């Protein structure tokens, strides 16, 4: 048939490049996991969206970079999950906030990290593939917040 002849003419590599989705995010350097970090003392919400979104993002970056055996890893994870749940449950009620790109990307990131905690617990570090995706999303959140979006 003419379709199969056309596809043969293009070759396999051309077909996969046409059919493969293009990445949405730019290439991000993923820092190595570490057991050294500063345990935050600023848990909780201030109920100012930009401040809270930046704080939750900052704490999530620390959580994403933790290696197995980090000091207070379980306590950090429990505080992180509570802060994420509080953030989402408070801010998703406001249409002006819930419609912002920074909120939707942060919400996605929160679901990924909270899902990891639910499935694997607080003592197990994130796998490399998940970490890379989260760091890409953190960069997008930062860009959106800087633009006030």
N, C-alpha and C positions, 0 to 999 in steps of 0.2 A: 504494500500500500504506500501511498505517497507520504503519509505521516512517518512511518517507520524509516523510509528512505531518507527523509529530511533529518530525523534524529540521528541516523547513522552518519550522515554527512557532517553534522555538527560535532560528533564525537562525544564520548562520555563526560569529559571534563567540562565542556561547554554547557551540556545539559544540566549538570549538577550546579554549576555556578548560576545558571538561570533560575533553577528551582530552589536553591538554598536561600534561606532568609539572610538578609544582611544584618550585621550587628547594629544595635541601636546605640550602644555606648562606645566611646573611644577606648583605646587600650589604656589600662590602668596598671601601675606598678603595685603589686601586692606585697606589703612588708612581711618579713618573716615573723612567725609566731614567737612570742616571748613570754617568759614567766615574770618579768619585771614590769611593773606598772604602778601608778599612783592610785590608791583606792579613793574614789570620790567621797566627798563629804556633803555634796549638794544634791542629794536625791530628792525627788518630788517635783511638783509643778508650781510655777509662779502664776499661771493662768494668763500669761502673755504669750501668744502663739509663737512669735519668732524666737523669743528666748527659750521657751520650752522645746521647740523643734530643734534648735541648735544644741541644747543640753542633751536631749535624748540621742541625737545623732552622735555627739561626742562620746557619750557613754557606750553607745553601740559599737563605735570604732574600737574602743578599748576591749570590749567583750569579744569582738571578732578577731582581735590580735592575740588573745590569750592562748598560751600553750598549756598542755597537760602538766599539772603539778604547780600551777601558779598559786601564790599565796592568796587565801580567802576567795578562791575561784567560785566555790559554791555560794557563799554569801553574796558575792558580786552578782552572780546569775539570778539569785532570788530577788535582789533589789532591782536588777535590770528588768526582769519580767514584770514586776509590780509597776515600775515606772512606765513601761511600754503599754501595759493594759490601762493604766490610769490616763495616759496621754490619748490613746485611741478612743476610750469610752467618753472622755470629756469633749475632745475637739470634733469628733465626727457628727456631733449634734448641730453644728453650726454650718449652714450651707456655704457661707462665704469662705470659711476655712477649708471645709471638706472638698471644695472645688479647686483648690490651689494645687498646682503640679507638685510643689514640695510636700504637701500633705499626702497625696496619693502615692508618691514614690516612697515616702517614709512609712506609710501604712504597709506597703508591700514588703519593705525591709523588716519591719516589725513582725509581720507574719512569718517571714523566713526564720528570723532568730528565735521567735517564740515557739515555732514549730520544732526547731532543733532542740530547744530546751525540753519541750514536751516529749519528744521521741527519745532523746539520748541523755537527758538529765543535765545538771549544771557542771559536772566535772569533766565532761568530754568536749574537747575543742572542735571547732567547726572544720569540716573537710575543705581542702584547697579550692575545689570548684565552687562551693558555696561562699567561701570567703571572697573569691574574686568577684563573684556577682554582687555581693554586698558592698564591697569597696567601690564598684562602679556606680551602684545606686547612691552611696554616700556622696560621691562627687557630683552627681546630678542634683541631689538635695541641696548641697551647698550652693551650687549655681543658681538654683531656683530661689533660695532664701536671699541671696545677694541681690537678686532682681526684684525682690518683694513679691514673688509669685508663689 
